[in-house]
Amino acid sequence: MSGSARTTRSRNAEEIRQDLEKLRRRLRKVEGRDWMGAPGREPAREKVAECECLLDQFEADVYERVGDTGAA
């Protein structure tokens, strides 16, 4: 894999992680406003957790291919 492709994948992983954090914040805000206990709360939490697992797998693949452990 070329250096630019590695950099792009690594950047994509970072951007996706930031988007996931935004999604978590938004979910917390929605839950805070949900005073009626909407039935979709738990499925939404499960989907966000699923996204995190998939992102963790993607990041592991990226860092394995790039040779970066993610440690600063």
mmCIF file as Biopython writes it, N, C-alpha, C and O atoms, coordinates in Angstrom:
data_model
#
loop_
_atom_site.group_PDB
_atom_site.id
_atom_site.type_symbol
_atom_site.label_atom_id
_atom_site.label_alt_id
_atom_site.label_comp_id
_atom_site.label_asym_id
_atom_site.label_entity_id
_atom_site.label_seq_id
_atom_site.pdbx_PDB_ins_code
_atom_site.Cartn_x
_atom_site.Cartn_y
_atom_site.Cartn_z
_atom_site.occupancy
_atom_site.B_iso_or_equiv
_atom_site.auth_seq_id
_atom_site.auth_asym_id
_atom_site.pdbx_PDB_model_num
ATOM 1   N N  . MET A ? 1  ? 0.856   -1.172 0.000  1.0 0.0 1  A 1 
ATOM 2   C CA . MET A ? 1  ? 0.000   0.000  0.000  1.0 0.0 1  A 1 
ATOM 3   C C  . MET A ? 1  ? 0.900   1.232  0.000  1.0 0.0 1  A 1 
ATOM 4   O O  . MET A ? 1  ? 1.901   1.275  0.716  1.0 0.0 1  A 1 
ATOM 5   N N  . SER A ? 2  ? 0.552   2.209  -0.783 1.0 0.0 2  A 1 
ATOM 6   C CA . SER A ? 2  ? 1.362   3.424  -0.889 1.0 0.0 2  A 1 
ATOM 7   C C  . SER A ? 2  ? 1.217   4.266  0.374  1.0 0.0 2  A 1 
ATOM 8   O O  . SER A ? 2  ? 0.263   4.124  1.138  1.0 0.0 2  A 1 
ATOM 9   N N  . GLY A ? 3  ? 2.192   5.143  0.567  1.0 0.0 3  A 1 
ATOM 10  C CA . GLY A ? 3  ? 2.167   6.019  1.734  1.0 0.0 3  A 1 
ATOM 11  C C  . GLY A ? 3  ? 0.941   6.901  1.777  1.0 0.0 3  A 1 
ATOM 12  O O  . GLY A ? 3  ? 0.369   7.120  2.845  1.0 0.0 3  A 1 
ATOM 13  N N  . SER A ? 4  ? 0.527   7.416  0.617  1.0 0.0 4  A 1 
ATOM 14  C CA . SER A ? 4  ? -0.650  8.295  0.594  1.0 0.0 4  A 1 
ATOM 15  C C  . SER A ? 4  ? -1.925  7.523  0.916  1.0 0.0 4  A 1 
ATOM 16  O O  . SER A ? 4  ? -2.828  8.061  1.555  1.0 0.0 4  A 1 
ATOM 17  N N  . ALA A ? 5  ? -2.006  6.269  0.480  1.0 0.0 5  A 1 
ATOM 18  C CA . ALA A ? 5  ? -3.183  5.445  0.800  1.0 0.0 5  A 1 
ATOM 19  C C  . ALA A ? 5  ? -3.227  5.155  2.293  1.0 0.0 5  A 1 
ATOM 20  O O  . ALA A ? 5  ? -4.299  5.164  2.897  1.0 0.0 5  A 1 
ATOM 21  N N  . ARG A ? 6  ? -2.063  4.896  2.895  1.0 0.0 6  A 1 
ATOM 22  C CA . ARG A ? 6  ? -2.007  4.665  4.346  1.0 0.0 6  A 1 
ATOM 23  C C  . ARG A ? 6  ? -2.455  5.903  5.106  1.0 0.0 6  A 1 
ATOM 24  O O  . ARG A ? 6  ? -3.240  5.822  6.051  1.0 0.0 6  A 1 
ATOM 25  N N  . THR A ? 7  ? -1.947  7.039  4.680  1.0 0.0 7  A 1 
ATOM 26  C CA . THR A ? 7  ? -2.300  8.292  5.342  1.0 0.0 7  A 1 
ATOM 27  C C  . THR A ? 7  ? -3.796  8.550  5.228  1.0 0.0 7  A 1 
ATOM 28  O O  . THR A ? 7  ? -4.436  8.972  6.191  1.0 0.0 7  A 1 
ATOM 29  N N  . THR A ? 8  ? -4.346  8.294  4.051  1.0 0.0 8  A 1 
ATOM 30  C CA . THR A ? 8  ? -5.780  8.499  3.831  1.0 0.0 8  A 1 
ATOM 31  C C  . THR A ? 8  ? -6.593  7.584  4.725  1.0 0.0 8  A 1 
ATOM 32  O O  . THR A ? 8  ? -7.563  8.032  5.336  1.0 0.0 8  A 1 
ATOM 33  N N  . ARG A ? 9  ? -6.227  6.320  4.820  1.0 0.0 9  A 1 
ATOM 34  C CA . ARG A ? 9  ? -6.960  5.382  5.681  1.0 0.0 9  A 1 
ATOM 35  C C  . ARG A ? 9  ? -6.876  5.807  7.143  1.0 0.0 9  A 1 
ATOM 36  O O  . ARG A ? 9  ? -7.868  5.767  7.870  1.0 0.0 9  A 1 
ATOM 37  N N  . SER A ? 10 ? -5.697  6.210  7.559  1.0 0.0 10 A 1 
ATOM 38  C CA . SER A ? 10 ? -5.514  6.639  8.938  1.0 0.0 10 A 1 
ATOM 39  C C  . SER A ? 10 ? -6.352  7.879  9.224  1.0 0.0 10 A 1 
ATOM 40  O O  . SER A ? 10 ? -6.997  7.969  10.268 1.0 0.0 10 A 1 
ATOM 41  N N  . ARG A ? 11 ? -6.343  8.832  8.299  1.0 0.0 11 A 1 
ATOM 42  C CA . ARG A ? 11 ? -7.158  10.042 8.456  1.0 0.0 11 A 1 
ATOM 43  C C  . ARG A ? 11 ? -8.639  9.699  8.485  1.0 0.0 11 A 1 
ATOM 44  O O  . ARG A ? 11 ? -9.397  10.252 9.282  1.0 0.0 11 A 1 
ATOM 45  N N  . ASN A ? 12 ? -9.047  8.779  7.609  1.0 0.0 12 A 1 
ATOM 46  C CA . ASN A ? 12 ? -10.456 8.369  7.584  1.0 0.0 12 A 1 
ATOM 47  C C  . ASN A ? 12 ? -10.864 7.773  8.922  1.0 0.0 12 A 1 
ATOM 48  O O  . ASN A ? 12 ? -11.944 8.072  9.431  1.0 0.0 12 A 1 
ATOM 49  N N  . ALA A ? 13 ? -10.014 6.934  9.494  1.0 0.0 13 A 1 
ATOM 50  C CA . ALA A ? 13 ? -10.318 6.329  10.792 1.0 0.0 13 A 1 
ATOM 51  C C  . ALA A ? 13 ? -10.477 7.408  11.859 1.0 0.0 13 A 1 
ATOM 52  O O  . ALA A ? 13 ? -11.391 7.336  12.681 1.0 0.0 13 A 1 
ATOM 53  N N  . GLU A ? 14 ? -9.606  8.394  11.852 1.0 0.0 14 A 1 
ATOM 54  C CA . GLU A ? 14 ? -9.688  9.487  12.825 1.0 0.0 14 A 1 
ATOM 55  C C  . GLU A ? 14 ? -10.977 10.287 12.641 1.0 0.0 14 A 1 
ATOM 56  O O  . GLU A ? 14 ? -11.629 10.649 13.620 1.0 0.0 14 A 1 
ATOM 57  N N  . GLU A ? 15 ? -11.344 10.561 11.397 1.0 0.0 15 A 1 
ATOM 58  C CA . GLU A ? 15 ? -12.567 11.313 11.122 1.0 0.0 15 A 1 
ATOM 59  C C  . GLU A ? 15 ? -13.801 10.527 11.550 1.0 0.0 15 A 1 
ATOM 60  O O  . GLU A ? 15 ? -14.747 11.098 12.092 1.0 0.0 15 A 1 
ATOM 61  N N  . ILE A ? 16 ? -13.792 9.242  11.310 1.0 0.0 16 A 1 
ATOM 62  C CA . ILE A ? 16 ? -14.928 8.401  11.705 1.0 0.0 16 A 1 
ATOM 63  C C  . ILE A ? 16 ? -15.037 8.362  13.223 1.0 0.0 16 A 1 
ATOM 64  O O  . ILE A ? 16 ? -16.143 8.396  13.762 1.0 0.0 16 A 1 
ATOM 65  N N  . ARG A ? 17 ? -13.899 8.291  13.923 1.0 0.0 17 A 1 
ATOM 66  C CA . ARG A ? 17 ? -13.908 8.295  15.390 1.0 0.0 17 A 1 
ATOM 67  C C  . ARG A ? 17 ? -14.512 9.615  15.897 1.0 0.0 17 A 1 
ATOM 68  O O  . ARG A ? 17 ? -15.294 9.613  16.848 1.0 0.0 17 A 1 
ATOM 69  N N  . GLN A ? 18 ? -14.158 10.716 15.277 1.0 0.0 18 A 1 
ATOM 70  C CA . GLN A ? 18 ? -14.724 12.012 15.666 1.0 0.0 18 A 1 
ATOM 71  C C  . GLN A ? 18 ? -16.226 12.045 15.418 1.0 0.0 18 A 1 
ATOM 72  O O  . GLN A ? 18 ? -16.982 12.566 16.238 1.0 0.0 18 A 1 
ATOM 73  N N  . ASP A ? 19 ? -16.658 11.491 14.293 1.0 0.0 19 A 1 
ATOM 74  C CA . ASP A ? 19 ? -18.091 11.434 13.996 1.0 0.0 19 A 1 
ATOM 75  C C  . ASP A ? 19 ? -18.826 10.568 15.012 1.0 0.0 19 A 1 
ATOM 76  O O  . ASP A ? 19 ? -19.944 10.892 15.411 1.0 0.0 19 A 1 
ATOM 77  N N  . LEU A ? 20 ? -18.207 9.477  15.431 1.0 0.0 20 A 1 
ATOM 78  C CA . LEU A ? 20 ? -18.823 8.610  16.436 1.0 0.0 20 A 1 
ATOM 79  C C  . LEU A ? 20 ? -18.981 9.364  17.754 1.0 0.0 20 A 1 
ATOM 80  O O  . LEU A ? 20 ? -20.001 9.229  18.429 1.0 0.0 20 A 1 
ATOM 81  N N  . GLU A ? 21 ? -17.981 10.150 18.120 1.0 0.0 21 A 1 
ATOM 82  C CA . GLU A ? 21 ? -18.080 10.945 19.347 1.0 0.0 21 A 1 
ATOM 83  C C  . GLU A ? 21 ? -19.222 11.959 19.237 1.0 0.0 21 A 1 
ATOM 84  O O  . GLU A ? 21 ? -19.947 12.178 20.207 1.0 0.0 21 A 1 
ATOM 85  N N  . LYS A ? 22 ? -19.386 12.576 18.070 1.0 0.0 22 A 1 
ATOM 86  C CA . LYS A ? 22 ? -20.499 13.511 17.852 1.0 0.0 22 A 1 
ATOM 87  C C  . LYS A ? 22 ? -21.839 12.784 17.996 1.0 0.0 22 A 1 
ATOM 88  O O  . LYS A ? 22 ? -22.780 13.312 18.588 1.0 0.0 22 A 1 
ATOM 89  N N  . LEU A ? 23 ? -21.913 11.587 17.457 1.0 0.0 23 A 1 
ATOM 90  C CA . LEU A ? 23 ? -23.135 10.791 17.539 1.0 0.0 23 A 1 
ATOM 91  C C  . LEU A ? 23 ? -23.452 10.452 18.992 1.0 0.0 23 A 1 
ATOM 92  O O  . LEU A ? 23 ? -24.608 10.527 19.408 1.0 0.0 23 A 1 
ATOM 93  N N  . ARG A ? 24 ? -22.444 10.083 19.758 1.0 0.0 24 A 1 
ATOM 94  C CA . ARG A ? 24 ? -22.657 9.786  21.186 1.0 0.0 24 A 1 
ATOM 95  C C  . ARG A ? 24 ? -23.187 11.012 21.929 1.0 0.0 24 A 1 
ATOM 96  O O  . ARG A ? 24 ? -24.120 10.910 22.727 1.0 0.0 24 A 1 
ATOM 97  N N  . ARG A ? 25 ? -22.578 12.180 21.657 1.0 0.0 25 A 1 
ATOM 98  C CA . ARG A ? 25 ? -23.045 13.409 22.314 1.0 0.0 25 A 1 
ATOM 99  C C  . ARG A ? 25 ? -24.498 13.698 21.941 1.0 0.0 25 A 1 
ATOM 100 O O  . ARG A ? 25 ? -25.306 14.068 22.793 1.0 0.0 25 A 1 
ATOM 101 N N  . ARG A ? 26 ? -24.816 13.528 20.670 1.0 0.0 26 A 1 
ATOM 102 C CA . ARG A ? 26 ? -26.188 13.781 20.212 1.0 0.0 26 A 1 
ATOM 103 C C  . ARG A ? 26 ? -27.163 12.814 20.881 1.0 0.0 26 A 1 
ATOM 104 O O  . ARG A ? 26 ? -28.254 13.214 21.288 1.0 0.0 26 A 1 
ATOM 105 N N  . LEU A ? 27 ? -26.777 11.555 20.993 1.0 0.0 27 A 1 
ATOM 106 C CA . LEU A ? 27 ? -27.642 10.567 21.638 1.0 0.0 27 A 1 
ATOM 107 C C  . LEU A ? 27 ? -27.875 10.952 23.099 1.0 0.0 27 A 1 
ATOM 108 O O  . LEU A ? 27 ? -28.997 10.837 23.593 1.0 0.0 27 A 1 
ATOM 109 N N  . ARG A ? 28 ? -26.839 11.403 23.793 1.0 0.0 28 A 1 
ATOM 110 C CA . ARG A ? 28 ? -27.008 11.829 25.192 1.0 0.0 28 A 1 
ATOM 111 C C  . ARG A ? 28 ? -27.982 13.006 25.287 1.0 0.0 28 A 1 
ATOM 112 O O  . ARG A ? 28 ? -28.811 13.058 26.196 1.0 0.0 28 A 1 
ATOM 113 N N  . LYS A ? 29 ? -27.878 13.950 24.345 1.0 0.0 29 A 1 
ATOM 114 C CA . LYS A ? 29 ? -28.802 15.094 24.352 1.0 0.0 29 A 1 
ATOM 115 C C  . LYS A ? 29 ? -30.235 14.631 24.133 1.0 0.0 29 A 1 
ATOM 116 O O  . LYS A ? 29 ? -31.152 15.077 24.822 1.0 0.0 29 A 1 
ATOM 117 N N  . VAL A ? 30 ? -30.418 13.747 23.180 1.0 0.0 30 A 1 
ATOM 118 C CA . VAL A ? 30 ? -31.766 13.236 22.895 1.0 0.0 30 A 1 
ATOM 119 C C  . VAL A ? 30 ? -32.307 12.481 24.110 1.0 0.0 30 A 1 
ATOM 120 O O  . VAL A ? 30 ? -33.467 12.648 24.487 1.0 0.0 30 A 1 
ATOM 121 N N  . GLU A ? 31 ? -31.462 11.653 24.716 1.0 0.0 31 A 1 
ATOM 122 C CA . GLU A ? 31 ? -31.909 10.911 25.903 1.0 0.0 31 A 1 
ATOM 123 C C  . GLU A ? 31 ? -32.284 11.870 27.037 1.0 0.0 31 A 1 
ATOM 124 O O  . GLU A ? 31 ? -33.224 11.616 27.789 1.0 0.0 31 A 1 
ATOM 125 N N  . GLY A ? 32 ? -31.545 12.961 27.149 1.0 0.0 32 A 1 
ATOM 126 C CA . GLY A ? 32 ? -31.855 13.946 28.183 1.0 0.0 32 A 1 
ATOM 127 C C  . GLY A ? 32 ? -33.198 14.616 27.976 1.0 0.0 32 A 1 
ATOM 128 O O  . GLY A ? 32 ? -33.840 15.038 28.937 1.0 0.0 32 A 1 
ATOM 129 N N  . ARG A ? 33 ? -33.624 14.714 26.735 1.0 0.0 33 A 1 
ATOM 130 C CA . ARG A ? 33 ? -34.917 15.342 26.407 1.0 0.0 33 A 1 
ATOM 131 C C  . ARG A ? 33 ? -36.056 14.333 26.373 1.0 0.0 33 A 1 
ATOM 132 O O  . ARG A ? 33 ? -37.225 14.712 26.304 1.0 0.0 33 A 1 
ATOM 133 N N  . ASP A ? 34 ? -35.721 13.072 26.420 1.0 0.0 34 A 1 
ATOM 134 C CA . ASP A ? 34 ? -36.723 12.010 26.305 1.0 0.0 34 A 1 
ATOM 135 C C  . ASP A ? 34 ? -37.332 11.713 27.671 1.0 0.0 34 A 1 
ATOM 136 O O  . ASP A ? 34 ? -36.985 10.725 28.318 1.0 0.0 34 A 1 
ATOM 137 N N  . TRP A ? 35 ? -38.222 12.559 28.088 1.0 0.0 35 A 1 
ATOM 138 C CA . TRP A ? 35 ? -38.831 12.389 29.398 1.0 0.0 35 A 1 
ATOM 139 C C  . TRP A ? 35 ? -39.959 11.359 29.401 1.0 0.0 35 A 1 
ATOM 140 O O  . TRP A ? 35 ? -40.500 11.030 30.457 1.0 0.0 35 A 1 
ATOM 141 N N  . MET A ? 36 ? -40.317 10.847 28.213 1.0 0.0 36 A 1 
ATOM 142 C CA . MET A ? 36 ? -41.377 9.832  28.150 1.0 0.0 36 A 1 
ATOM 143 C C  . MET A ? 36 ? -40.820 8.416  28.026 1.0 0.0 36 A 1 
ATOM 144 O O  . MET A ? 36 ? -41.585 7.453  28.031 1.0 0.0 36 A 1 
ATOM 145 N N  . GLY A ? 37 ? -39.504 8.277  27.916 1.0 0.0 37 A 1 
ATOM 146 C CA . GLY A ? 37 ? -38.916 6.934  27.835 1.0 0.0 37 A 1 
ATOM 147 C C  . GLY A ? 37 ? -39.230 6.230  26.526 1.0 0.0 37 A 1 
ATOM 148 O O  . GLY A ? 37 ? -39.764 5.121  26.527 1.0 0.0 37 A 1 
ATOM 149 N N  . ALA A ? 38 ? -38.905 6.859  25.426 1.0 0.0 38 A 1 
ATOM 150 C CA . ALA A ? 38 ? -39.198 6.292  24.100 1.0 0.0 38 A 1 
ATOM 151 C C  . ALA A ? 38 ? -38.630 4.881  23.959 1.0 0.0 38 A 1 
ATOM 152 O O  . ALA A ? 38 ? -37.540 4.599  24.457 1.0 0.0 38 A 1 
ATOM 153 N N  . PRO A ? 39 ? -39.359 4.001  23.289 1.0 0.0 39 A 1 
ATOM 154 C CA . PRO A ? 39 ? -38.915 2.611  23.158 1.0 0.0 39 A 1 
ATOM 155 C C  . PRO A ? 39 ? -37.681 2.440  22.274 1.0 0.0 39 A 1 
ATOM 156 O O  . PRO A ? 39 ? -37.071 1.371  22.278 1.0 0.0 39 A 1 
ATOM 157 N N  . GLY A ? 40 ? -37.305 3.461  21.524 1.0 0.0 40 A 1 
ATOM 158 C CA . GLY A ? 40 ? -36.145 3.340  20.654 1.0 0.0 40 A 1 
ATOM 159 C C  . GLY A ? 40 ? -34.824 3.639  21.340 1.0 0.0 40 A 1 
ATOM 160 O O  . GLY A ? 40 ? -33.769 3.548  20.712 1.0 0.0 40 A 1 
ATOM 161 N N  . ARG A ? 41 ? -34.864 3.990  22.605 1.0 0.0 41 A 1 
ATOM 162 C CA . ARG A ? 41 ? -33.647 4.366  23.325 1.0 0.0 41 A 1 
ATOM 163 C C  . ARG A ? 41 ? -32.627 3.225  23.343 1.0 0.0 41 A 1 
ATOM 164 O O  . ARG A ? 41 ? -31.470 3.421  22.972 1.0 0.0 41 A 1 
ATOM 165 N N  . GLU A ? 42 ? -33.043 2.070  23.762 1.0 0.0 42 A 1 
ATOM 166 C CA . GLU A ? 42 ? -32.092 0.948  23.868 1.0 0.0 42 A 1 
ATOM 167 C C  . GLU A ? 42 ? -31.580 0.486  22.508 1.0 0.0 42 A 1 
ATOM 168 O O  . GLU A ? 42 ? -30.381 0.240  22.371 1.0 0.0 42 A 1 
ATOM 169 N N  . PRO A ? 43 ? -32.443 0.357  21.492 1.0 0.0 43 A 1 
ATOM 170 C CA . PRO A ? 43 ? -31.906 0.017  20.162 1.0 0.0 43 A 1 
ATOM 171 C C  . PRO A ? 43 ? -30.911 1.057  19.646 1.0 0.0 43 A 1 
ATOM 172 O O  . PRO A ? 43 ? -29.937 0.704  18.980 1.0 0.0 43 A 1 
ATOM 173 N N  . ALA A ? 44 ? -31.147 2.330  19.947 1.0 0.0 44 A 1 
ATOM 174 C CA . ALA A ? 44 ? -30.210 3.372  19.520 1.0 0.0 44 A 1 
ATOM 175 C C  . ALA A ? 44 ? -28.868 3.191  20.213 1.0 0.0 44 A 1 
ATOM 176 O O  . ALA A ? 44 ? -27.818 3.295  19.579 1.0 0.0 44 A 1 
ATOM 177 N N  . ARG A ? 45 ? -28.901 2.920  21.518 1.0 0.0 45 A 1 
ATOM 178 C CA . ARG A ? 45 ? -27.659 2.669  22.251 1.0 0.0 45 A 1 
ATOM 179 C C  . ARG A ? 45 ? -26.919 1.461  21.681 1.0 0.0 45 A 1 
ATOM 180 O O  . ARG A ? 45 ? -25.696 1.482  21.539 1.0 0.0 45 A 1 
ATOM 181 N N  . GLU A ? 46 ? -27.669 0.414  21.359 1.0 0.0 46 A 1 
ATOM 182 C CA . GLU A ? 46 ? -27.057 -0.798 20.802 1.0 0.0 46 A 1 
ATOM 183 C C  . GLU A ? 46 ? -26.402 -0.519 19.447 1.0 0.0 46 A 1 
ATOM 184 O O  . GLU A ? 46 ? -25.318 -1.030 19.165 1.0 0.0 46 A 1 
ATOM 185 N N  . LYS A ? 47 ? -27.048 0.278  18.622 1.0 0.0 47 A 1 
ATOM 186 C CA . LYS A ? 47 ? -26.483 0.606  17.302 1.0 0.0 47 A 1 
ATOM 187 C C  . LYS A ? 47 ? -25.206 1.429  17.438 1.0 0.0 47 A 1 
ATOM 188 O O  . LYS A ? 47 ? -24.246 1.217  16.697 1.0 0.0 47 A 1 
ATOM 189 N N  . VAL A ? 48 ? -25.194 2.366  18.383 1.0 0.0 48 A 1 
ATOM 190 C CA . VAL A ? 48 ? -23.984 3.156  18.598 1.0 0.0 48 A 1 
ATOM 191 C C  . VAL A ? 48 ? -22.858 2.241  19.090 1.0 0.0 48 A 1 
ATOM 192 O O  . VAL A ? 48 ? -21.715 2.377  18.653 1.0 0.0 48 A 1 
ATOM 193 N N  . ALA A ? 49 ? -23.174 1.322  19.985 1.0 0.0 49 A 1 
ATOM 194 C CA . ALA A ? 49 ? -22.166 0.370  20.474 1.0 0.0 49 A 1 
ATOM 195 C C  . ALA A ? 49 ? -21.663 -0.513 19.333 1.0 0.0 49 A 1 
ATOM 196 O O  . ALA A ? 49 ? -20.474 -0.821 19.257 1.0 0.0 49 A 1 
ATOM 197 N N  . GLU A ? 50 ? -22.573 -0.917 18.448 1.0 0.0 50 A 1 
ATOM 198 C CA . GLU A ? 50 ? -22.184 -1.719 17.287 1.0 0.0 50 A 1 
ATOM 199 C C  . GLU A ? 50 ? -21.246 -0.927 16.369 1.0 0.0 50 A 1 
ATOM 200 O O  . GLU A ? 50 ? -20.262 -1.461 15.858 1.0 0.0 50 A 1 
ATOM 201 N N  . CYS A ? 51 ? -21.567 0.344  16.172 1.0 0.0 51 A 1 
ATOM 202 C CA . CYS A ? 51 ? -20.699 1.212  15.364 1.0 0.0 51 A 1 
ATOM 203 C C  . CYS A ? 51 ? -19.305 1.290  15.976 1.0 0.0 51 A 1 
ATOM 204 O O  . CYS A ? 51 ? -18.306 1.254  15.259 1.0 0.0 51 A 1 
ATOM 205 N N  . GLU A ? 52 ? -19.238 1.397  17.298 1.0 0.0 52 A 1 
ATOM 206 C CA . GLU A ? 52 ? -17.943 1.478  17.966 1.0 0.0 52 A 1 
ATOM 207 C C  . GLU A ? 52 ? -17.133 0.201  17.757 1.0 0.0 52 A 1 
ATOM 208 O O  . GLU A ? 52 ? -15.929 0.260  17.509 1.0 0.0 52 A 1 
ATOM 209 N N  . CYS A ? 53 ? -17.788 -0.941 17.855 1.0 0.0 53 A 1 
ATOM 210 C CA . CYS A ? 53 ? -17.095 -2.215 17.623 1.0 0.0 53 A 1 
ATOM 211 C C  . CYS A ? 53 ? -16.565 -2.298 16.197 1.0 0.0 53 A 1 
ATOM 212 O O  . CYS A ? 53 ? -15.426 -2.707 15.974 1.0 0.0 53 A 1 
ATOM 213 N N  . LEU A ? 54 ? -17.389 -1.912 15.244 1.0 0.0 54 A 1 
ATOM 214 C CA . LEU A ? 54 ? -16.959 -1.937 13.839 1.0 0.0 54 A 1 
ATOM 215 C C  . LEU A ? 54 ? -15.807 -0.966 13.600 1.0 0.0 54 A 1 
ATOM 216 O O  . LEU A ? 54 ? -14.873 -1.271 12.859 1.0 0.0 54 A 1 
ATOM 217 N N  . LEU A ? 55 ? -15.876 0.199  14.229 1.0 0.0 55 A 1 
ATOM 218 C CA . LEU A ? 55 ? -14.797 1.169  14.085 1.0 0.0 55 A 1 
ATOM 219 C C  . LEU A ? 55 ? -13.510 0.649  14.721 1.0 0.0 55 A 1 
ATOM 220 O O  . LEU A ? 55 ? -12.425 0.824  14.166 1.0 0.0 55 A 1 
ATOM 221 N N  . ASP A ? 56 ? -13.631 0.012  15.878 1.0 0.0 56 A 1 
ATOM 222 C CA . ASP A ? 56 ? -12.444 -0.572 16.516 1.0 0.0 56 A 1 
ATOM 223 C C  . ASP A ? 56 ? -11.780 -1.588 15.592 1.0 0.0 56 A 1 
ATOM 224 O O  . ASP A ? 56 ? -10.555 -1.627 15.482 1.0 0.0 56 A 1 
ATOM 225 N N  . GLN A ? 57 ? -12.589 -2.405 14.932 1.0 0.0 57 A 1 
ATOM 226 C CA . GLN A ? 57 ? -12.048 -3.395 13.987 1.0 0.0 57 A 1 
ATOM 227 C C  . GLN A ? 57 ? -11.376 -2.701 12.803 1.0 0.0 57 A 1 
ATOM 228 O O  . GLN A ? 57 ? -10.297 -3.104 12.367 1.0 0.0 57 A 1 
ATOM 229 N N  . PHE A ? 58 ? -12.017 -1.664 12.294 1.0 0.0 58 A 1 
ATOM 230 C CA . PHE A ? 58 ? -11.454 -0.913 11.173 1.0 0.0 58 A 1 
ATOM 231 C C  . PHE A ? 58 ? -10.125 -0.281 11.565 1.0 0.0 58 A 1 
ATOM 232 O O  . PHE A ? 58 ? -9.147  -0.359 10.821 1.0 0.0 58 A 1 
ATOM 233 N N  . GLU A ? 59 ? -10.096 0.348  12.744 1.0 0.0 59 A 1 
ATOM 234 C CA . GLU A ? 59 ? -8.858  0.985  13.208 1.0 0.0 59 A 1 
ATOM 235 C C  . GLU A ? 59 ? -7.743  -0.039 13.388 1.0 0.0 59 A 1 
ATOM 236 O O  . GLU A ? 59 ? -6.596  0.224  13.028 1.0 0.0 59 A 1 
ATOM 237 N N  . ALA A ? 60 ? -8.071  -1.197 13.941 1.0 0.0 60 A 1 
ATOM 238 C CA . ALA A ? 60 ? -7.061  -2.240 14.120 1.0 0.0 60 A 1 
ATOM 239 C C  . ALA A ? 60 ? -6.499  -2.653 12.768 1.0 0.0 60 A 1 
ATOM 240 O O  . ALA A ? 60 ? -5.293  -2.857 12.630 1.0 0.0 60 A 1 
ATOM 241 N N  . ASP A ? 61 ? -7.366  -2.776 11.776 1.0 0.0 61 A 1 
ATOM 242 C CA . ASP A ? 61 ? -6.924  -3.126 10.429 1.0 0.0 61 A 1 
ATOM 243 C C  . ASP A ? 61 ? -6.034  -2.030 9.849  1.0 0.0 61 A 1 
ATOM 244 O O  . ASP A ? 61 ? -4.995  -2.313 9.252  1.0 0.0 61 A 1 
ATOM 245 N N  . VAL A ? 62 ? -6.450  -0.783 10.029 1.0 0.0 62 A 1 
ATOM 246 C CA . VAL A ? 62 ? -5.660  0.341  9.512  1.0 0.0 62 A 1 
ATOM 247 C C  . VAL A ? 62 ? -4.289  0.357  10.159 1.0 0.0 62 A 1 
ATOM 248 O O  . VAL A ? 62 ? -3.276  0.446  9.466  1.0 0.0 62 A 1 
ATOM 249 N N  . TYR A ? 63 ? -4.245  0.272  11.481 1.0 0.0 63 A 1 
ATOM 250 C CA . TYR A ? 63 ? -2.962  0.357  12.168 1.0 0.0 63 A 1 
ATOM 251 C C  . TYR A ? 63 ? -2.080  -0.849 11.868 1.0 0.0 63 A 1 
ATOM 252 O O  . TYR A ? 63 ? -0.854  -0.737 11.842 1.0 0.0 63 A 1 
ATOM 253 N N  . GLU A ? 64 ? -2.700  -1.994 11.642 1.0 0.0 64 A 1 
ATOM 254 C CA . GLU A ? 64 ? -1.916  -3.175 11.244 1.0 0.0 64 A 1 
ATOM 255 C C  . GLU A ? 64 ? -1.279  -2.964 9.873  1.0 0.0 64 A 1 
ATOM 256 O O  . GLU A ? 64 ? -0.112  -3.296 9.662  1.0 0.0 64 A 1 
ATOM 257 N N  . ARG A ? 65 ? -2.056  -2.409 8.947  1.0 0.0 65 A 1 
ATOM 258 C CA . ARG A ? 65 ? -1.547  -2.179 7.594  1.0 0.0 65 A 1 
ATOM 259 C C  . ARG A ? 65 ? -0.547  -1.029 7.543  1.0 0.0 65 A 1 
ATOM 260 O O  . ARG A ? 65 ? 0.422   -1.069 6.784  1.0 0.0 65 A 1 
ATOM 261 N N  . VAL A ? 66 ? -0.793  -0.004 8.359  1.0 0.0 66 A 1 
ATOM 262 C CA . VAL A ? 66 ? 0.074   1.169  8.350  1.0 0.0 66 A 1 
ATOM 263 C C  . VAL A ? 66 ? 1.326   0.903  9.187  1.0 0.0 66 A 1 
ATOM 264 O O  . VAL A ? 66 ? 2.376   1.495  8.939  1.0 0.0 66 A 1 
ATOM 265 N N  . GLY A ? 67 ? 1.217   0.022  10.170 1.0 0.0 67 A 1 
ATOM 266 C CA . GLY A ? 67 ? 2.338   -0.244 11.038 1.0 0.0 67 A 1 
ATOM 267 C C  . GLY A ? 67 ? 2.404   0.708  12.201 1.0 0.0 67 A 1 
ATOM 268 O O  . GLY A ? 67 ? 3.450   0.853  12.833 1.0 0.0 67 A 1 
ATOM 269 N N  . ASP A ? 68 ? 1.290   1.363  12.493 1.0 0.0 68 A 1 
ATOM 270 C CA . ASP A ? 68 ? 1.205   2.339  13.582 1.0 0.0 68 A 1 
ATOM 271 C C  . ASP A ? 68 ? 0.373   1.721  14.694 1.0 0.0 68 A 1 
ATOM 272 O O  . ASP A ? 68 ? -0.707  1.188  14.438 1.0 0.0 68 A 1 
ATOM 273 N N  . THR A ? 69 ? 0.857   1.787  15.907 1.0 0.0 69 A 1 
ATOM 274 C CA . THR A ? 69 ? 0.121   1.221  17.040 1.0 0.0 69 A 1 
ATOM 275 C C  . THR A ? 69 ? -0.888  2.199  17.597 1.0 0.0 69 A 1 
ATOM 276 O O  . THR A ? 69 ? -1.710  1.832  18.436 1.0 0.0 69 A 1 
ATOM 277 N N  . GLY A ? 70 ? -0.838  3.447  17.141 1.0 0.0 70 A 1 
ATOM 278 C CA . GLY A ? 70 ? -1.745  4.456  17.662 1.0 0.0 70 A 1 
ATOM 279 C C  . GLY A ? 70 ? -1.217  5.128  18.911 1.0 0.0 70 A 1 
ATOM 280 O O  . GLY A ? 70 ? -1.834  6.062  19.425 1.0 0.0 70 A 1 
ATOM 281 N N  . ALA A ? 71 ? -0.081  4.662  19.404 1.0 0.0 71 A 1 
ATOM 282 C CA . ALA A ? 71 ? 0.507   5.272  20.598 1.0 0.0 71 A 1 
ATOM 283 C C  . ALA A ? 71 ? 1.218   6.568  20.204 1.0 0.0 71 A 1 
ATOM 284 O O  . ALA A ? 71 ? 1.918   6.635  19.193 1.0 0.0 71 A 1 
ATOM 285 N N  . ALA A ? 72 ? 1.020   7.578  21.021 1.0 0.0 72 A 1 
ATOM 286 C CA . ALA A ? 72 ? 1.657   8.873  20.750 1.0 0.0 72 A 1 
ATOM 287 C C  . ALA A ? 72 ? 2.925   9.014  21.562 1.0 0.0 72 A 1 
ATOM 288 O O  . ALA A ? 72 ? 3.605   10.036 21.472 1.0 0.0 72 A 1 
#
